[in-house]
């Protein structure tokens, strides 16, 4: 399945350092656009601003994807639902008061199809965002830089819930294969060990917007 356009967003400072073999992909139809470097948000916020009415599929540029990953996302989209199809998710576990447990106590990397308000997307697997599936506040850069500077998945989960949408894992767990050497400066080192980054920034959103996220 061929998308209408494939866009690689690159921070202004990195654009001049792109190797020739990447630049040459423009002859095959790749669009390379430069923007402000906003860390993990770079792959979606500029697209939402530039293509506000488009179906946007996000993917990481340092991951190998299987042949049908895009086709599976597109074919799983149901226009009669308010479900965002994705390949890789966790399931949020909650305590007796209904608040999220610490990140490492969630059901990580779901191994079954599931749609639920507690399905938490991890963007590395690929996600299809229909138009309007994220609350307009998703573009509030001052807010996400303050509350969720390194956890775009947390911010996007919240913005989907605020817009009245949920995430749906469409299949079984897929193994994520990274390009060799691509994880040397990964945000994972900040967010995942002991769950610290995720828990802190999730807490920021709970204190700011309450839990569960309310449609507004």
TATA-V693792 format. One record per run of one state. SS is the DSSP state (A for helix, B for strand, O for the rest). FROM is the first residue (numbers start at 1). TO is the last residue. If there is no record, write none. Layout:
ss=SS from=FROM to=TO
ss=SS from=FROM to=TO
This chain:
ss=O from=1 to=5
ss=B from=6 to=11
ss=A from=12 to=15
ss=O from=16 to=19
ss=A from=20 to=28
ss=O from=29 to=29
ss=B from=30 to=35
ss=O from=36 to=38
ss=A from=39 to=43
ss=O from=44 to=44
ss=A from=45 to=50
ss=O from=51 to=55
ss=B from=56 to=58
ss=O from=59 to=62
ss=B from=63 to=64
ss=O from=65 to=68
ss=A from=69 to=76
ss=O from=77 to=82
ss=B from=83 to=86
ss=O from=87 to=88
ss=B from=89 to=91
ss=O from=92 to=93
ss=B from=94 to=94
ss=O from=95 to=99
ss=B from=100 to=100
ss=O from=101 to=102
ss=A from=103 to=105
ss=O from=106 to=106
ss=B from=107 to=107
ss=O from=108 to=113
ss=B from=114 to=116
ss=O from=117 to=118
ss=B from=119 to=121
ss=O from=122 to=122
ss=A from=123 to=125
ss=O from=126 to=126
ss=B from=127 to=129
ss=O from=130 to=135
ss=A from=136 to=139
ss=O from=140 to=140
ss=A from=141 to=147
ss=O from=148 to=151
ss=A from=152 to=162
ss=O from=163 to=165
ss=B from=166 to=169
ss=O from=170 to=176
ss=B from=177 to=178
ss=O from=179 to=187
ss=A from=188 to=191
ss=O from=192 to=192
ss=A from=193 to=209
ss=O from=210 to=216
